[in-house]
Amino acid sequence: MTEAKSQGAELVIFPELSLTGYTLRDQIYELAETIPGHSTTVLENLAKKTDTYIVFGMPELSEKTQATIYNAAVLVGPNGLVGKYRKMYLPTHSVFEEKRYFRPGYQPAMFETEIGKIGLIICYDIFFPEVSRLTRLKGAQLIICISASPAIRRTFFETLTSARAIENTAFLAYVNLVGIEDGLQFWGGSRLVEPNGKVQVRAKYDAEDLVIGEVNYTDIRPIETFVPILKDLRPELFDKLKEATEKL
């Protein structure tokens, strides 16, 4: 945080489940906390002290039950807790077993802040265009995807981050876990993608790194004019998509 602030950062982003680590298994029941709670209060105080916005991931414990947990992304700022997002798509295949531990979220998230309209998604959500699309249609100009992607999925995420930025004419910040947890290697490679799909800045692969990017929302308008994707959306196709999906 100190280094990022010294380089002029107004928004600092950490990966998925960054407060606890990703491969928790049953330990997650001990580490999950409510939002707001102790951990969010600590990060709120840090945001206030440094006059920055912070996005981080954590397991969120439901306020209504003692065994219902969400994979959450949290946004705090100089004025405290801004909001949270609960991961909609929970991978449960190969090395992943998120449905065993987490309940899925049901709502997209967009928050109006002093540094712009910010949307939140988490990792596997990026494989499903409708999540980013809903976030953009709620007004998000910067979509933040926090992630815990293993190295074997690197090519997928490199492709999808640019695709989601282009098809929504929005900035997309992708921040991925790095290192080895329980034998699983995470590849890092965090990046800021511009609305035209260009990668503005990219962090190192397989090593901790800090990179600073700049978001200029005025860059969105000329791209929207040149490639008016949102203007050309066909709402009736979403109804057909729903019908077709129900018949899989």
Summary of the structure (lengths in Angstrom):
residues: 248
radius of gyration: 17.6
end to end distance: 46.3
largest distance: 53.7
contacts: 775
relative contact order: 0.12
helix: 33%
strand: 29%
